[in-house]
């Protein structure tokens, strides 16, 4: 948590978001780090020790970089049942709208809507139109999905530790 705090403080100081409270950036960072830790623990338990590091790196790159790419969101979120299965484990798919939606709303309500590019508005609209799982609020939905992902991964990690490695218990 200390590394997440330091990273978020440095990011917040460098970016200087327009009238944004620090907590608006801190909580998504905490949730992403917990979910990434869950993936790290789970993959390191189910894979052999010599390939677990590369396995975790590939999983995180896949779920944050490839499946979390906002430009591919329209293609992935096509309304079929597979879009939820593809986008659900993506950490950035749920964390980016948490801050983006609030930033766009803040700019529009303060009279600076001309400062927001059409790309940013379009990206925000894409995230809003893409599969809404539980609620229409991007912040609540991000919290719910990232906490659910973290809890499920920690439970699976416990079960994998309990039942996969019984012969190694001392």
N, C-alpha and C positions, 0 to 999 in steps of 0.2 A: 504494500500500500504506500510505503514511503516513496518508492520509485515512481509510482503513478502520480502521487502528489507533486513531486519535483518536476516531472515531465509536464504536467498540466499547468503548474505555475509558470514555467519557462514559456510554454506555448501561449498562455494567456497574456503574459507580459509582452511577448513579441508581436502578437496579433492585435492586441488592444481592441477587442470587440466593442462596437458601439453600444454603450449603456448596458452591457450584458453583465449580470452578476457572475462571480467566479463559480458558484455552484452549478450554473448552467453548463459549464464545461467539465467540472470535476466529477459529477455523478455519472455521466455517460462514460468517462474514462475509467472510473472504478468498476462499473458494470462490465465494460469490455475486458478489463484486466482479469476480473473474476471468471468470466466465461472462457477467456483464453487459457487461464490456469486450469479450468476444468477440462478443456480439450487436451492440454499438456499432460495432466495427470492420467486421464483415461487412455490416451494413445500410448503413453510410456508404459502403462501396465499391460496392454494387450499385445504390444510388439516386443520383439526381443531387444535386450539392452543395446546391442550394437547398431540397431537401426531405428531406435525410438526417437532420437533427436531429429533425424532427417524426416521421419514420419510426421512429427509435430510441426516442423517447419512447412512441409507440404500441405498439411491440413489447414494451417492458419493462412498460408498464402492463397489457397483455394477458396476458403470461406470469407476472407476479407478482401482480397485483391480481385479475384476472378468473378466470384458470385456476388460480391459487393460493389461491382462496377456500376455506377449510376447510369452510364450510357447504355448498358445492356439490360437495364431494368424492364423496359418495354418488351423486349424479346423473352425474358425469363418469366415475367408476370403476365402470362397470356390468359389467365382466367381458368385454366385447367387445374386439375388436382395436383399435377406435378409441380406447379409453381410454388405451392406452399412447402412441399418437401425439399425443393431446391433452395428456396430463400430462407427457410426457417433457421438453419444453422449459420447463416451469414451474419457475422458480428457487425460489420460495418453497415449492412442493410438496415439494421435497427438503431444503430448509434448515430449515424449521420442525420437522419430526420429529426432527432431529438433536439439538436442545436440549430439546424438549418431552418426549421419551421419557425422557431422562436425568433431567430435573427430576421427573417423575412417579415414576420408580423411586426416586429419592433420597428423596422425601417419604414414599413408602410404606414403605421400608426403615427409616426413622428413627422411625417411630411417629407421624408427623404426617399420616397419610392422611386424617384428618378435615378438614384444612385445604385439601384439594384439592376443588374443586367438582365436581359431577357433570358439568358442561359440559366441564371440562378433561379429566376421565377419558374422557368420551365422545369428545372430539376426538382424544385419543391413541389410543383404540381404532379410530376411523375411519381414522386414518393407518396403523395397523398392518394393518388389514383391507384397505385399498386395495392396488392392484396392487403386489405385491412382485416387482421385476424380477430382481435378482441374489441378494440375501441377505435373511434375515429381520431382520437388525440394522439399525435405522433410521440409525445413525451411518455404518456401512460403506456402506449403500446410497446415502445422501446424498453421501458422498465420491465414490463410483464414478460416479454419474450426473452430478454437477456437474463432475468432472474430464473425463468423457467429452464432455459438452456443450462445455466450454471447448476441448478438443483438436480436436473436429470443427469448431467455429466458426473457430478459428485456421487450420486446414487449408483450409477453404472460403475464408477471407479471402485466404490466400496464393494459392490457385488463381484467385480472382476478380481479384486484383491482377495476376497473371501473364498471364492470358488475356483478360480483358475490356478492358483499357486498353492494348493493344499499340500503338495508333496514338499514344498520348501519351508514349511512352518517349522520353527525350531522348538 
